Amino acid sequence: MTDAPLFRLDGRAALVTGASRGLGRSFAGALAKAGAKVALCARDEALLKEVAAKITDAGGTAHPIVMDVTDQASVIAGIAAAEAKLGPLRAVVNNSGIAKTARLLDVDQAVEWDPVIDVNLTGAWLVAQAAAKAMAAHSQGGSIINISSILGQRTNPGVIAYNAAKAGLDMVTREMAAELAKLGIRVNALSPGYIETDMNRDYWSTPPGKALMARVPMRRLGQEEDLDGPIVFLASDASAYITGQVLGLDGGHSVGFI
C-alpha cells in the first residue's frame, strides 16, 4: 500500500549526494518540486547553502549537509544528520562522481585511477550501504537510485577508470536490489548519456564535441531537465515494482549505429 500519490514524494525525506552543482543540484530540485524534503550532500558547504536557498525560495524544503562520500564515517554521520533533521530517509540519489582523462598507457594509479574508483564506485557503495541500513532500521522501505553512465556499458578512449567504476556500479545496483527486495528497499540506476551541463557546455561547440553529438540518434544532447521525470519516477511509488534495473537516458546512443 502506498502513502503518497504516484509521482509524488510529499513529506518524504530524500538525500542527494553531489548536490552542490550539475546533475545533483538538478536532481535535488526535481525531488523538492515533487514534495520531498531534501538533504543536500557534498563537500562544499557554501555551494550547498546556495542550492538550499534556491529550493527554499521556490517553496521547497532543503537542508545542506557536508559529506565526503569516500569517508565512511562522514557518510554515516551525514545520513544520521539527514534523518535527525528531515525524518526517515525514503529516497537516496547516489550522484557524486568525478572523471579524469588519460589514455591507458599513461594512466597514473594515484592520479587517474584511485580517485575515480574511490568516488564513483567505493563512495557510491558506502552511501548505498549506509542508506540501506537506515531504511532497514525504520522498516518503511525506500528507493536507492545510483547514477551510472552509458560509459558503464560502452567503451570510450581515455576514461578507463570511469568506465570500470560505472560498470561496477551497475552490478552493485543489481546485487543490492536482489538482497534488499525482501526489506521493501528498491535499488535502481539511471544511466545517462551525454548531458549538457555548466561544466561541459563549451566542449560541445568544438569539432570533437560536435562529432560525438552527431552519433546520438536523437541528434541532440540531453538537458538536465530530461532527467527530472525519471528521477522522480524511481524515487516515488510510481515505480513500486521496479528494482535491479539500469535505466538508460541517452537519446538512443546505446543502440545507435557505430
C-alpha positions in Angstrom: 0.0 0.0 0.0 1.3 3.4 -0.9 1.2 6.5 1.3 1.5 9.1 -1.5 0.0 9.7 -4.9 2.0 8.3 -7.8 4.9 10.5 -8.9 4.7 12.4 -5.6 7.0 12.5 -2.6 5.1 14.7 -0.3 6.6 14.8 3.2 9.2 12.1 2.4 12.9 12.6 3.2 15.3 12.3 0.3 19.1 12.6 0.2 21.2 13.6 -2.8 25.0 13.3 -3.0 27.0 15.6 -5.2 24.1 18.1 -4.7 26.2 21.3 -4.9 26.3 21.5 -8.7 25.4 20.0 -12.0 23.1 17.0 -12.1 23.0 16.6 -8.3 21.7 20.2 -8.0 19.1 19.4 -10.7 18.0 16.1 -9.0 17.6 17.9 -5.7 15.3 20.5 -7.3 13.2 17.9 -9.0 12.7 15.9 -5.8 11.8 19.0 -3.9 9.2 20.0 -6.6 7.7 16.6 -6.1 7.2 17.3 -2.4 10.3 15.7 -0.9 12.3 17.2 2.0 15.8 17.0 0.6 19.2 16.6 2.3 21.8 18.2 0.1 25.2 16.5 0.5 28.6 17.4 -0.9 32.0 18.8 0.4 31.4 22.4 -0.4 29.2 23.9 2.3 29.0 27.3 0.7 27.6 25.9 -2.6 25.2 23.6 -0.7 23.8 26.6 1.1 23.2 28.4 -2.2 21.3 25.4 -3.6 19.3 25.1 -0.4 18.4 28.8 -0.6 17.1 28.4 -4.2 15.0 25.4 -3.3 13.6 27.1 -0.3 12.9 30.3 -2.2 10.9 28.1 -4.7 8.7 26.8 -1.9 10.6 23.6 -1.2 12.5 22.1 1.8 16.2 21.5 1.7 19.0 21.1 4.3 22.7 21.2 3.5 25.0 18.6 4.9 28.7 18.4 4.4 29.7 14.9 3.4 32.7 13.2 1.9 31.5 10.0 0.2 34.9 8.4 0.3 35.0 8.6 4.1 32.7 6.0 5.7 32.5 7.9 9.0 31.4 11.1 7.1 28.8 9.1 5.2 27.3 7.5 8.3 27.3 10.9 10.1 25.7 12.6 7.1 22.9 10.1 6.8 22.2 10.3 10.6 22.1 14.1 10.4 19.7 14.0 7.5 17.3 11.7 9.3 17.6 13.8 12.5 16.6 16.9 10.6 14.1 15.6 8.0 12.9 12.2 9.2 13.4 8.6 8.0 15.1 8.5 4.6 12.8 7.2 1.9 14.9 8.0 -1.2 18.6 8.4 -1.9 20.2 9.6 -5.1 23.8 8.4 -5.2 25.1 11.0 -7.6 28.7 12.0 -6.5 31.2 11.4 -9.3 34.4 12.6 -10.9 36.2 11.8 -14.1 39.9 12.1 -15.1 41.2 11.6 -18.6 44.3 9.7 -19.6 45.0 7.1 -22.3 45.5 3.6 -21.0 49.3 3.5 -21.2 49.5 6.9 -19.5 47.2 6.2 -16.5 48.8 7.0 -13.2 47.2 5.0 -10.5 47.3 7.7 -7.9 46.1 10.4 -10.3 43.7 9.0 -12.8 42.7 5.6 -11.3 42.3 5.6 -7.5 40.4 8.9 -7.1 37.9 7.9 -9.8 37.3 4.5 -8.3 37.1 5.9 -4.8 34.4 8.4 -5.6 32.4 6.7 -8.3 32.4 3.1 -7.0 33.6 2.9 -3.5 31.9 6.1 -2.4 28.7 5.1 -4.1 28.8 1.8 -2.3 29.4 3.4 1.1 26.4 5.7 0.6 24.1 2.9 -0.6 25.1 0.6 2.2 24.6 3.2 4.9 21.3 4.3 3.4 20.1 0.7 3.2 20.9 0.2 6.8 19.0 3.3 7.8 16.0 2.3 5.7 16.0 -1.2 7.1 16.1 0.2 10.6 12.9 2.2 10.2 11.1 -0.5 8.2 9.3 1.9 5.8 11.2 0.7 2.7 12.8 3.1 0.3 14.4 3.7 -3.0 18.1 4.0 -3.7 19.0 5.4 -7.1 22.6 5.1 -8.3 23.7 7.5 -11.0 25.6 5.4 -13.5 26.5 6.3 -17.1 26.3 5.0 -20.7 30.1 4.5 -20.2 29.4 1.7 -17.9 28.3 -0.3 -21.0 30.3 1.3 -23.8 33.9 2.0 -24.3 35.4 5.4 -24.7 39.2 6.1 -25.0 40.8 7.9 -22.1 38.4 7.2 -19.3 39.1 3.6 -18.4 38.7 4.1 -14.6 35.4 5.9 -15.1 34.2 3.1 -17.4 35.2 0.5 -14.8 33.6 2.3 -11.9 30.3 2.8 -13.7 30.2 -0.8 -14.9 30.9 -1.9 -11.3 28.1 0.4 -10.0 25.6 -1.3 -12.4 26.4 -4.7 -10.8 26.4 -3.2 -7.3 22.9 -1.9 -8.2 21.7 -5.4 -9.2 23.2 -7.2 -6.3 21.8 -4.8 -3.7 18.4 -5.0 -5.3 18.4 -8.7 -5.0 19.4 -8.7 -1.4 17.3 -5.8 -0.2 14.0 -6.5 -2.0 12.6 -8.5 0.9 13.1 -5.4 3.1 11.0 -3.3 0.8 14.1 -1.4 -0.4 14.4 -0.9 -4.2 17.7 -0.2 -5.9 17.9 1.0 -9.4 20.3 3.1 -11.5 19.9 5.9 -14.0 22.4 5.6 -16.9 22.6 9.0 -18.7 24.3 9.5 -22.0 25.8 12.9 -22.8 24.1 15.6 -20.8 24.9 19.3 -21.3 25.9 20.9 -18.0 27.8 24.1 -17.0 31.0 22.1 -16.7 31.0 20.7 -20.2 29.0 23.2 -22.2 32.0 24.7 -24.1 33.2 21.3 -25.2 30.1 20.6 -27.3 30.8 23.5 -29.6 34.2 22.1 -30.5 34.7 19.8 -33.5 35.2 16.7 -31.4 32.1 17.6 -29.3 30.0 18.1 -32.4 31.2 14.8 -33.9 30.3 13.0 -30.7 26.9 14.6 -30.6 26.3 13.6 -34.2 26.4 9.9 -33.1 23.3 10.4 -30.9 20.3 9.1 -32.8 18.1 11.9 -31.4 20.7 14.4 -32.7 20.8 16.4 -29.5 22.4 16.5 -26.1 20.4 15.6 -23.1 19.4 18.5 -20.8 19.4 18.4 -17.0 15.6 18.6 -17.0 15.4 15.5 -19.2 16.3 13.6 -16.0 13.7 15.2 -13.7 10.9 12.8 -14.6 13.0 9.6 -14.4 14.5 10.5 -11.0 11.1 11.3 -9.5 9.6 8.2 -11.1 12.3 5.9 -9.5 12.0 7.7 -6.1 8.3 7.5 -6.0 5.7 4.8 -5.7 5.1 5.0 -9.4 8.0 2.5 -9.7 6.9 0.4 -6.7 7.5 -2.9 -8.6 10.8 -2.0 -10.3 14.1 -2.9 -8.8 17.5 -4.0 -10.0 17.2 -2.1 -13.3 19.6 0.2 -15.1 17.5 2.8 -16.9 19.2 4.4 -20.0 18.6 8.0 -20.7 20.8 8.6 -23.7 18.8 9.7 -26.7 19.3 6.3 -28.2 23.1 6.5 -28.1 23.5 3.0 -26.7 21.5 1.4 -29.6 22.8 3.8 -32.3 24.9 2.7 -35.3 28.6 2.9 -34.9 
